Amino acid sequence: MGVMHMSEKQAIEKATAEGFLVLYNQLQKSDFRIVEISDAPDVRCKDSLDKTLNLEITTTEDRPGDIQAALGRSNIRSAEALRAHLERVARGEEKLQFSSLSDEVSDQLVGRLQSKMMNDYGSNAALVVRDTSGVDWDWDDVIPTIRSRLDLTKNPFSLGIWMLSRAKDRLFQIG
């Protein structure tokens, strides 16, 4: 059997799916496992009864560019970039940026969920959002607000929309 070479995106999706399945299987008393890493949906799973679970994976970003910065693709979070930003603030050219979960992060997340919900991933699909934030947000406080901003009557994910904590140790159901 040949070694499958995964892209970095697929490696992140696989790790997210593995973390999700541990918690989801406990919650649902099921035994889903990954059978294929693909494109739409990102991860195909089956259980011992041959039931299918299709996972679409996405991530949160506190601010645009965070994911690339976290993956070393951008220096948006570098000390130099921060210093330059603070100098522009001191000169009155920019406003000080800070992440507020209730505003920026939930705006980002709602936008991402809305775009995912416009697609059809077929039956037995779940959307898994991996929290990539360096801040350990308490999603229990935020999810009601996020739910209120989504039209969950048009949710194509029959098996739910889920938030997986950055440490992959907590699972929250959004829809």
C-alpha positions in Angstrom: 0.0 0.0 0.0 1.5 3.3 -1.1 2.0 6.2 1.3 -0.6 8.9 0.7 0.8 12.4 0.6 -1.6 14.9 2.1 -1.5 18.6 1.7 -1.2 20.7 4.8 -4.9 21.6 4.5 -5.8 17.9 4.4 -3.5 17.1 7.4 -5.3 19.8 9.4 -8.7 18.5 8.3 -7.7 14.9 9.2 -6.4 15.9 12.7 -9.6 18.0 13.2 -11.8 15.0 12.1 -9.9 12.6 14.4 -10.4 15.0 17.4 -14.1 15.5 16.5 -14.8 11.8 16.1 -13.4 11.0 19.6 -15.9 13.4 21.2 -18.8 12.8 18.8 -18.6 9.1 19.1 -18.7 9.4 23.0 -21.7 11.8 22.7 -23.6 9.7 20.1 -22.5 6.3 21.4 -21.2 5.5 17.9 -17.9 4.3 16.4 -17.4 6.3 13.3 -13.9 6.2 11.8 -12.3 8.0 8.8 -12.4 6.1 5.6 -11.4 8.8 3.1 -10.0 12.3 3.0 -11.5 14.0 0.0 -12.7 17.3 -1.2 -16.4 17.8 -0.8 -17.0 16.7 1.8 -13.5 16.9 3.3 -13.7 13.7 5.3 -15.8 10.6 4.8 -16.5 8.4 7.8 -18.3 5.0 8.4 -19.3 3.2 11.5 -19.4 -0.6 12.2 -23.1 -0.6 10.9 -21.8 0.9 7.6 -23.6 4.2 8.3 -22.0 7.2 6.7 -20.9 10.5 8.3 -19.6 13.1 5.9 -17.6 15.9 7.5 -17.0 19.4 6.1 -14.2 21.0 8.0 -13.5 24.7 8.5 -11.6 26.8 11.0 -12.2 30.0 12.9 -10.0 33.1 12.5 -9.9 35.8 15.1 -9.0 38.2 12.4 -8.4 37.8 8.6 -4.9 36.4 8.1 -4.7 34.5 11.4 -4.8 31.1 9.9 -2.0 31.9 7.4 0.0 33.4 10.3 -0.6 30.4 12.5 0.7 28.2 9.7 3.7 30.4 9.1 2.4 31.7 5.7 2.2 35.3 6.7 4.0 37.7 9.1 0.7 39.5 10.0 1.3 38.4 13.6 5.0 39.0 13.8 6.6 41.4 16.3 7.6 43.7 13.5 4.0 43.9 12.1 2.7 44.6 15.7 5.3 47.3 16.3 4.5 49.0 13.0 0.8 48.8 13.8 1.4 50.4 17.3 3.5 53.1 15.7 0.7 53.9 13.2 -1.8 54.0 16.2 0.6 56.4 18.1 0.6 58.7 15.0 -3.2 58.5 14.9 -3.2 56.8 11.5 -5.0 53.6 12.7 -7.2 52.4 15.5 -5.8 49.9 18.0 -6.9 46.4 17.0 -7.9 43.9 19.6 -10.0 40.7 19.2 -13.4 40.8 20.9 -15.1 37.5 20.7 -18.6 38.9 20.7 -17.8 41.1 17.7 -15.0 40.3 15.4 -14.7 36.6 16.0 -18.4 35.9 15.9 -18.7 38.1 12.7 -16.0 36.0 11.1 -17.6 32.8 12.2 -21.1 33.7 11.2 -19.8 34.7 7.7 -18.0 31.4 7.4 -21.0 29.4 8.5 -23.3 31.3 6.2 -21.1 30.5 3.2 -20.8 26.8 4.1 -24.6 26.6 4.7 -25.2 27.7 1.1 -23.7 24.5 -0.2 -25.2 21.0 -0.2 -22.9 18.3 1.1 -25.5 15.5 0.7 -27.1 13.5 3.4 -25.4 12.5 6.7 -23.3 15.6 6.7 -21.9 17.6 9.6 -19.9 20.8 9.6 -17.0 20.9 12.1 -15.5 24.2 12.9 -12.0 24.0 14.5 -11.2 26.8 16.8 -7.7 28.1 15.9 -7.7 31.0 18.3 -4.9 31.4 20.7 -7.5 32.5 23.3 -9.5 29.8 25.0 -12.9 31.2 24.3 -15.9 29.9 26.3 -18.1 29.1 23.3 -21.1 28.3 25.6 -21.4 32.1 26.1 -21.2 32.9 22.4 -23.1 30.1 20.6 -26.6 31.5 21.4 -25.7 34.8 19.7 -24.2 32.9 16.7 -27.3 30.7 16.4 -29.6 33.8 16.5 -27.7 35.2 13.5 -28.0 32.1 11.4 -31.0 30.8 9.5 -30.9 27.2 10.9 -34.1 26.3 9.1 -31.9 26.2 5.9 -29.2 24.1 7.5 -27.9 21.5 5.0 -26.0 19.7 7.7 -28.4 17.0 8.9 -25.9 15.8 11.5 -25.2 19.2 13.0 -22.9 22.1 13.0 -20.2 21.6 15.6 -17.4 23.7 17.2 -14.3 21.8 18.2 -12.0 23.5 20.7 -8.4 24.3 19.7 -7.2 21.6 22.1 -9.7 19.2 20.6 -11.0 18.4 24.1 -14.4 20.1 24.0 -17.3 20.0 21.5 -20.1 22.5 21.2 -23.2 22.1 19.0 -24.1 25.2 17.1 -26.9 23.8 15.0 
